[in-house]
Amino acid sequence: MNFKFRFDAYMQLSIIIVNYNVKHFLEQCLYSVQKAINGMDAEVLVVDNASADGSIDYLASRFPRVEFIWNKSNLGFAKANNTALQKAKGELVLFLNPDTILAEDTLSKCIHFLQTNTYAGAVGVRMIDGSGRFLPESKRAFPSSAVSFFKLSGLSSLFPKSNLFARYHLGHLSDHETHKVDVLSGAFMMVRKELLLQTGGFDEDFFMYGEDIDLSYRLQQVQYTNSLAYSNYYVSDTTIIHFKGESTQKGSIRYVQQFYKAMLLFVKKHPQQFYNGAFNLLIQLAIAVRGVMSWIGHLFKPGSAVEKQPNETAFVIGTNELTQVISSNYPSLTIKGNAVTIEEAIPYLKETDAILLCEAEQLSFQQIIAITEKFGRQYTIYVHANGSNSMVSSSSKNKSGKVIVSNIV
């Protein structure tokens, strides 16, 4: 796609978010973004892909400084991003998913890395899901025939630290160290706009999955010097939450088939580097293996477990005043107690199923992310940004996220 970028005014950073029927997750995301861009020359562009959940009425008035682009149909992830990319004024562009929570220093750390490592073309960050588990897609390798087979067949999950079987997610590389990597996640990808100008943004032939792999590859084809190309980097010293609950279940056959189609498109687009006669056979075999494993899993799987709901017992991390507001505005919740810090709450947590993390002066988004990582496997974690009218949670990347809405909207 040919772009005509705007250079009419200096802007350090443009943040592009594509929304589709996740207005409450996006609400929390935008509050965290506002904190992260404080003091920066930055703009936020949200492209809505014809959401049917009332996103227009709910979001536009709450975030007057955000530039919204309301599409009349679902254009897909790639095309929607490219639509906003043509309006972006920033020297750097961040592609960000709507179901993410940023720490206050996430953006400044990424910008600093790009400023001090001029050969770095794009960066991604360490991501955890809503239960605090590290998301391996934070750092990835290109999908060769063998790499794709090991991923789609499930062998990479059986040997998560193997340099051979877990190559796709670079499982042999520590997630607590910064690395040069092949592929960055489209959930958080900060790129120099000059590279996007040369590569043409996302390939719109990709509708779901694979577009970030393709862009990551093309970014590294741009030369930094005559003998050195730009590189992608996984930056480990900042962590964000990516709830993940709104996407296709990762263990399903449907996901495997969609991922296969995306990988096939990618390797056919770059045949000299990745395609060989064995690719199609290996991937079809991987789909068959995954299908058998899924069938066996369903045979031995007990009845579907019901997730614990926080309307029985919930503990608030926040001030007394904030807890009173929560109790009044969210009548479906039964508040067990509250504490200003997580340390004060620990003796009482054994009596509750959920922790409500209320962002405020006493509790930053960075602290919320750290608490989620530490306690998310034991408790349902809800995130509530100061000033928002909802709280969100997602205890598994394979299940839809949960939302509790204030009775005062």
PEMO-V179887 format. One record per residue. N is the residue number from 1. RES is the residue in three letters. OMEGA is omega in whole degrees, -180 to 180 (* if undefined). D_CENTER is the distance of its C-alpha to the mean C-alpha in whole Angstrom. Layout:
# PEMO-V179887
N_RES_OMEGA_D_CENTER, N_RES_OMEGA_D_CENTER
This chain:
# PEMO-V179887
1_MET_179_25, 2_ASN_-176_27, 3_PHE_170_25, 4_LYS_-177_28, 5_PHE_177_26, 6_ARG_177_27, 7_PHE_-175_29, 8_ASP_180_31, 9_ALA_-180_29, 10_TYR_175_28, 11_MET_-178_24, 12_GLN_-171_22, 13_LEU_170_18, 14_SER_179_17, 15_ILE_-178_14, 16_ILE_-179_13, 17_ILE_176_11, 18_VAL_-177_11, 19_ASN_172_12, 20_TYR_174_14, 21_ASN_176_16, 22_VAL_-171_13, 23_LYS_-178_15, 24_HIS_174_15, 25_PHE_178_11, 26_LEU_177_12, 27_GLU_179_15, 28_GLN_179_13, 29_CYS_-176_10, 30_LEU_176_13, 31_TYR_178_16, 32_SER_177_13, 33_VAL_179_13, 34_GLN_178_17, 35_LYS_-176_18, 36_ALA_-179_16, 37_ILE_-180_18, 38_ASN_-180_21, 39_GLY_-180_24, 40_MET_167_22, 41_ASP_-173_23, 42_ALA_176_20, 43_GLU_179_19, 44_VAL_178_16, 45_LEU_179_17, 46_VAL_177_15, 47_VAL_179_16, 48_ASP_-177_17, 49_ASN_176_17, 50_ALA_178_20, 51_SER_179_19, 52_ALA_-176_22, 53_ASP_-179_21, 54_GLY_-178_22, 55_SER_-177_19, 56_ILE_-177_22, 57_ASP_-174_24, 58_TYR_-169_22, 59_LEU_-171_20, 60_ALA_-178_22, 61_SER_-178_25, 62_ARG_-176_22, 63_PHE_-176_21, 64_PRO_-179_24, 65_ARG_178_23, 66_VAL_175_20, 67_GLU_-179_21, 68_PHE_174_20, 69_ILE_-173_20, 70_TRP_177_21, 71_ASN_-180_22, 72_LYS_176_24, 73_SER_179_23, 74_ASN_-176_20, 75_LEU_-174_19, 76_GLY_-175_16, 77_PHE_-174_13, 78_ALA_-177_15, 79_LYS_179_18, 80_ALA_177_16, 81_ASN_-180_15, 82_ASN_177_18, 83_THR_179_20, 84_ALA_-178_18, 85_LEU_179_19, 86_GLN_179_22, 87_LYS_-172_23, 88_ALA_180_21, 89_LYS_-173_23, 90_GLY_173_21, 91_GLU_174_22, 92_LEU_179_18, 93_VAL_176_16, 94_LEU_170_12, 95_PHE_-172_10, 96_LEU_176_7, 97_ASN_-177_5, 98_PRO_-179_8, 99_ASP_179_6, 100_THR_173_5, 101_ILE_-180_9, 102_LEU_169_10, 103_ALA_-177_13, 104_GLU_-177_16, 105_ASP_-177_17, 106_THR_-175_13, 107_LEU_-179_14, 108_SER_178_18, 109_LYS_179_17, 110_CYS_178_16, 111_ILE_179_18, 112_HIS_180_21, 113_PHE_-180_20, 114_LEU_179_20, 115_GLN_-177_23, 116_THR_177_25, 117_ASN_-171_24, 118_THR_177_25, 119_TYR_176_25, 120_ALA_-179_21, 121_GLY_-178_20, 122_ALA_179_16, 123_VAL_170_14, 124_GLY_-175_10, 125_VAL_177_10, 126_ARG_-178_10, 127_MET_171_7, 128_ILE_177_9, 129_ASP_-175_8, 130_GLY_176_11, 131_SER_175_14, 132_GLY_-179_13, 133_ARG_177_13, 134_PHE_178_12, 135_LEU_-174_9, 136_PRO_179_11, 137_GLU_175_9, 138_SER_180_9, 139_LYS_-174_12, 140_ARG_174_14, 141_ALA_177_18, 142_PHE_-174_19, 143_PRO_171_20, 144_SER_-179_24, 145_SER_-178_26, 146_ALA_-179_26, 147_VAL_180_22, 148_SER_179_21, 149_PHE_-179_24, 150_PHE_179_23, 151_LYS_-174_20, 152_LEU_180_21, 153_SER_-178_24, 154_GLY_-180_22, 155_LEU_179_24, 156_SER_178_21, 157_SER_179_20, 158_LEU_-180_24, 159_PHE_-169_24, 160_PRO_-179_21, 161_LYS_-176_22, 162_SER_176_24, 163_ASN_180_25, 164_LEU_-173_26, 165_PHE_-178_24, 166_ALA_-178_21, 167_ARG_-176_21, 168_TYR_179_18, 169_HIS_179_15, 170_LEU_-175_18, 171_GLY_180_19, 172_HIS_179_22, 173_LEU_-179_20, 174_SER_177_19, 175_ASP_179_16, 176_HIS_177_18, 177_GLU_179_19, 178_THR_-176_18, 179_HIS_164_19, 180_LYS_-175_19, 181_VAL_178_17, 182_ASP_-167_18, 183_VAL_174_14, 184_LEU_-179_11, 185_SER_175_8, 186_GLY_176_7, 187_ALA_175_4, 188_PHE_-180_6, 189_MET_178_9, 190_MET_-170_13, 191_VAL_171_16, 192_ARG_-176_19, 193_LYS_179_20, 194_GLU_177_24, 195_LEU_177_22, 196_LEU_177_20, 197_LEU_-178_24, 198_GLN_-177_25, 199_THR_178_23, 200_GLY_177_22, 201_GLY_-179_19, 202_PHE_174_17, 203_ASP_-174_19, 204_GLU_172_20, 205_ASP_176_21, 206_PHE_179_18, 207_PHE_179_17, 208_MET_-179_14, 209_TYR_172_13, 210_GLY_-177_15, 211_GLU_178_14, 212_ASP_176_12, 213_ILE_-179_15, 214_ASP_180_17, 215_LEU_178_16, 216_SER_179_16, 217_TYR_-176_19, 218_ARG_177_21, 219_LEU_-177_20, 220_GLN_174_22, 221_GLN_179_25, 222_VAL_-176_26, 223_GLN_172_28, 224_TYR_171_28, 225_THR_180_32, 226_ASN_-176_34, 227_SER_-175_33, 228_LEU_177_30, 229_ALA_175_27, 230_TYR_-179_23, 231_SER_174_21, 232_ASN_-177_17, 233_TYR_170_16, 234_TYR_-177_14, 235_VAL_-169_15, 236_SER_-171_15, 237_ASP_169_17, 238_THR_-176_14, 239_THR_175_11, 240_ILE_172_8, 241_ILE_170_7, 242_HIS_-170_4, 243_PHE_172_7, 244_LYS_-172_7, 245_GLY_-175_10, 246_GLU_-176_11, 247_SER_179_11, 248_THR_180_14, 249_GLN_-171_15, 250_LYS_-180_14, 251_GLY_-174_18, 252_SER_176_20, 253_ILE_179_22, 254_ARG_179_20, 255_TYR_-179_17, 256_VAL_-180_19, 257_GLN_179_21, 258_GLN_179_19, 259_PHE_178_17, 260_TYR_-180_21, 261_LYS_179_21, 262_ALA_180_19, 263_MET_179_20, 264_LEU_177_23, 265_LEU_-179_23, 266_PHE_-176_21, 267_VAL_176_24, 268_LYS_177_27, 269_LYS_-180_26, 270_HIS_-171_26, 271_PRO_-177_29, 272_GLN_-177_31, 273_GLN_-168_28, 274_PHE_-171_26, 275_TYR_169_29, 276_ASN_-174_32, 277_GLY_-177_34, 278_ALA_-173_32, 279_PHE_-176_29, 280_ASN_-179_29, 281_LEU_-179_31, 282_LEU_-178_29, 283_ILE_176_26, 284_GLN_177_28, 285_LEU_179_29, 286_ALA_178_26, 287_ILE_179_25, 288_ALA_179_29, 289_VAL_180_28, 290_ARG_178_25, 291_GLY_178_27, 292_VAL_180_30, 293_MET_179_27, 294_SER_179_26, 295_TRP_178_29, 296_ILE_180_30, 297_GLY_180_28, 298_HIS_179_28, 299_LEU_-175_32, 300_PHE_-178_32, 301_LYS_176_29, 302_PRO_178_30, 303_GLY_-177_30, 304_SER_180_26, 305_ALA_177_26, 306_VAL_-180_25, 307_GLU_177_22, 308_LYS_179_24, 309_GLN_-176_24, 310_PRO_-179_24, 311_ASN_174_27, 312_GLU_179_30, 313_THR_180_29, 314_ALA_180_26, 315_PHE_-177_26, 316_VAL_169_25, 317_ILE_-176_24, 318_GLY_-178_26, 319_THR_177_29, 320_ASN_-179_32, 321_GLU_-180_32, 322_LEU_178_28, 323_THR_177_29, 324_GLN_177_32, 325_VAL_179_30, 326_ILE_-179_27, 327_SER_-178_30, 328_SER_-173_32, 329_ASN_-179_29, 330_TYR_-174_27, 331_PRO_179_30, 332_SER_-179_29, 333_LEU_170_28, 334_THR_-175_30, 335_ILE_-180_30, 336_LYS_-179_31, 337_GLY_178_31, 338_ASN_175_30, 339_ALA_-179_29, 340_VAL_-180_28, 341_THR_179_27, 342_ILE_179_25, 343_GLU_178_28, 344_GLU_-175_31, 345_ALA_-171_29, 346_ILE_-179_29, 347_PRO_-174_32, 348_TYR_-174_32, 349_LEU_-179_28, 350_LYS_-179_30, 351_GLU_-176_31, 352_THR_179_28, 353_ASP_-173_25, 354_ALA_174_23, 355_ILE_178_22, 356_LEU_-178_21, 357_LEU_-175_19, 358_CYS_180_21, 359_GLU_179_20, 360_ALA_-179_23, 361_GLU_-177_25, 362_GLN_-177_26, 363_LEU_-177_22, 364_SER_174_19, 365_PHE_178_16, 366_GLN_177_16, 367_GLN_178_18, 368_ILE_179_16, 369_ILE_180_13, 370_ALA_179_16, 371_ILE_178_18, 372_THR_-180_15, 373_GLU_-176_15, 374_LYS_-171_19, 375_PHE_-173_20, 376_GLY_179_17, 377_ARG_-177_19, 378_GLN_-174_22, 379_TYR_170_21, 380_THR_-178_19, 381_ILE_174_17, 382_TYR_179_17, 383_VAL_179_15, 384_HIS_178_18, 385_ALA_178_18, 386_ASN_-180_21, 387_GLY_-179_23, 388_SER_-179_20, 389_ASN_-179_22, 390_SER_169_19, 391_MET_-173_18, 392_VAL_179_15, 393_SER_173_14, 394_SER_-174_12, 395_SER_-180_14, 396_SER_177_13, 397_LYS_-179_11, 398_ASN_-180_14, 399_LYS_179_15, 400_SER_178_14, 401_GLY_-180_13, 402_LYS_-178_16, 403_VAL_170_17, 404_ILE_-174_21, 405_VAL_178_22, 406_SER_176_25, 407_ASN_174_28, 408_ILE_-175_29, 409_VAL_*_27
